[in-house]
Amino acid sequence: MIFKLVIGVIVIYLLFSFFRKGFPQMGGKAGPAEIRTAVAGEELVEDPFCHTYVPIGDACRTQIDGKTVYFCSPKCLEQYKSEKKR
């Protein structure tokens, strides 16, 4: 009886793992197309608002006074613009 229970639990776990990997929205890991990681040697830029360094490929960018400025997030970009107006 215990042997059947152990086999049943293993089968259920394997099925759960299989379906979880197949459907990322159910908590599985993202596929290669959904992962954005910094490329080795990619240039880092400093956010002028919070002074965080982010890879240039991940940064939010905008033109301010003819100069490209990079931010770590849209939130920092908006806060920087609102403070700049003061």
C-alpha positions, 0 to 999 in steps of 0.5 A: 500500500505504501509503495503505491502511494510513493509511486503515485506521489512521484508520478504526480510530481513529475506531471506537475513539473512537466506542465509547469515548465510548459506553461510559464504563466503558471509559475514556470521558468521563462523561455530564452526569448523572455529573458533579458540579461546583460551581455558581457562587456556591455556598457553601464550607464549611470541614472542621473536621478538615483545614481544606479548603474544599468546596462545600456541595453536595459536603460530607459533613454530620452533626449534632454537638451539634445543629449541622450540621458539614460535611466534605470526605470520609467519611474526615475525618468518621470521623477527626473523630468518633474524635478527638472521643471522646478 
